[in-house]
Amino acid sequence: MNTRQGLVGLSLGGILLAVPVLAQQVTKSEVPGITNFARLETTVACAGATKPEAIPGIKKMGFASIINLREATEQGADVEAEAAAAKTASINYVHIPFNVGSPAPDLVERFIAAVTAPANQPAYIHCAGGGRAATLWTIKRIQVDHWDQARAFEEGTALGMTNRTRPFIDNYLQTHKH
């Protein structure tokens, strides 16, 4: 075996080893009534559109809260029905509308307060596609858990964060340095 082949093998081995480690942390599943379900061990799940009839299943999965980031005016959003279903299922429900183009000034602070409250853990966080949920989780990892950006972005991407929200993250981190 020549050195070049060994390096390629090691390089490929490193890539193959890195994938299962990340895959053990973030698990994506098909869940009836839920779009883009991604769970980070027992800590959190980030997802997209969630139908009210899926809420009893969220409770059965062990989540203590639902943090809904959808705006009431979004197509397909039914904030009132979701809140009622959460109440019926005895699961905490927090609605923090997140408009990427014009977010509320206290959006991140409200999210961090909700997601770190012991009564809300573990949290099920959702928006329409999962990107906004993963975005706020990524900011929480950097600001609260003191993760470096590369590690937080890797996890956020695995949970569903997209480039569409990157300017929001960059702006927030620039204006809220610790």
C-alpha positions in Angstrom: 0.0 0.0 0.0 1.5 3.3 -1.0 1.3 6.4 1.3 -1.1 8.2 -1.0 -3.7 5.4 -0.8 -3.3 5.2 3.0 -4.0 8.9 3.3 -7.1 8.7 1.2 -8.2 5.7 3.3 -7.6 7.7 6.5 -9.3 10.7 5.1 -12.3 8.6 4.0 -12.2 6.8 7.3 -12.2 10.2 9.1 -15.2 11.3 7.2 -17.1 8.0 7.7 -16.3 8.2 11.5 -17.5 11.8 11.7 -20.9 11.1 10.2 -22.0 8.4 12.7 -21.0 10.6 15.6 -23.2 13.4 14.4 -25.9 11.0 13.4 -26.0 9.6 17.0 -26.8 13.1 18.2 -29.4 14.2 15.7 -32.0 11.7 14.6 -34.4 12.5 11.8 -37.7 10.6 11.7 -41.0 10.5 9.9 -43.7 11.5 12.4 -47.4 11.7 11.4 -48.6 15.3 11.4 -45.0 16.7 11.7 -42.8 18.1 8.9 -39.0 17.7 9.1 -38.8 16.1 12.6 -35.2 16.2 14.0 -34.4 15.2 17.5 -31.2 15.9 19.5 -31.0 13.0 21.9 -33.3 13.7 24.8 -32.6 17.5 24.9 -34.7 19.0 22.1 -36.5 18.5 18.8 -36.6 21.0 16.0 -39.4 20.6 13.4 -41.5 22.2 10.8 -45.3 22.5 10.5 -47.0 20.6 13.3 -50.7 19.7 13.2 -52.7 20.0 16.4 -53.5 16.3 16.2 -49.8 15.4 16.5 -49.5 17.1 19.9 -50.5 14.1 22.1 -47.7 12.1 20.3 -45.3 14.9 21.2 -46.3 14.5 24.8 -45.8 10.7 24.6 -42.3 11.2 23.2 -41.5 12.9 26.5 -41.4 16.6 25.6 -42.4 19.0 28.4 -43.2 21.9 26.1 -43.9 23.1 22.6 -42.3 26.3 21.5 -44.1 27.5 18.4 -42.2 30.1 16.3 -44.8 30.4 13.5 -46.6 33.7 12.9 -50.4 33.3 13.2 -50.7 34.8 9.7 -48.5 32.1 8.0 -50.3 29.8 5.6 -51.3 26.6 7.4 -50.5 28.0 10.8 -53.3 27.4 13.4 -51.9 28.8 16.6 -55.1 28.8 18.5 -55.9 25.1 17.7 -52.3 24.1 18.6 -52.5 26.0 21.9 -55.8 24.3 22.7 -54.4 20.8 21.8 -51.4 21.5 24.0 -53.6 22.4 26.9 -55.7 19.2 26.4 -52.5 17.1 26.3 -51.1 18.9 29.4 -48.0 20.1 27.7 -46.6 23.6 28.2 -47.1 25.8 25.1 -45.2 29.0 24.3 -45.8 31.0 21.2 -43.0 33.3 20.0 -43.6 34.4 16.5 -40.4 34.7 14.5 -40.4 36.8 11.3 -36.9 36.5 9.8 -37.3 39.8 7.9 -38.4 41.8 10.9 -37.9 39.9 14.1 -39.1 41.3 17.4 -36.3 43.0 19.4 -36.7 40.6 22.3 -37.2 37.4 20.2 -34.0 35.6 21.2 -34.3 36.6 24.9 -37.9 35.3 25.0 -36.8 32.1 23.2 -33.8 31.5 25.5 -36.0 32.1 28.6 -38.6 29.6 27.4 -36.2 26.9 26.2 -34.0 27.0 29.4 -36.9 27.1 31.9 -36.7 23.7 33.7 -40.5 23.2 33.4 -40.1 23.4 29.6 -37.3 20.8 29.2 -37.1 18.9 27.0 -38.5 21.3 24.4 -40.2 20.6 21.1 -39.5 23.7 18.9 -41.1 24.2 15.6 -41.8 26.7 12.8 -43.0 26.0 9.2 -40.0 24.1 7.9 -37.7 23.7 10.9 -35.1 26.3 9.9 -36.1 29.1 12.3 -36.3 26.5 15.2 -32.8 25.3 14.5 -31.6 28.9 14.1 -32.7 30.0 17.5 -31.3 26.7 19.0 -28.0 27.5 17.4 -27.9 31.0 19.0 -28.8 29.4 22.3 -25.8 27.0 22.0 -23.5 29.9 21.3 -24.8 32.4 23.9 -25.9 30.2 26.7 -23.9 27.0 26.4 -20.8 28.9 25.2 -20.2 26.6 22.2 -17.9 27.8 19.5 -19.7 28.8 16.3 -18.4 26.0 14.1 -19.7 23.3 16.5 -23.0 25.2 17.0 -23.5 25.6 13.3 -22.8 22.0 12.6 -25.5 20.9 15.1 -27.9 23.6 13.8 -27.4 22.5 10.2 -28.1 18.9 11.2 -31.3 20.1 13.0 -32.5 21.9 9.9 -30.9 25.4 10.0 -30.6 26.9 6.5 -28.6 29.7 4.9 -31.7 31.9 4.7 -31.4 32.6 8.5 -27.6 33.1 8.5 -27.8 36.9 8.2 -30.1 37.0 11.2 -27.7 34.9 13.3 -24.6 36.9 12.2 -26.4 40.2 13.0 -27.6 38.9 16.4 -24.2 37.6 17.4 -22.5 40.8 16.2 -24.8 43.0 18.3 -25.0 40.7 21.4 -21.4 39.8 22.1 -20.6 38.4 25.6 
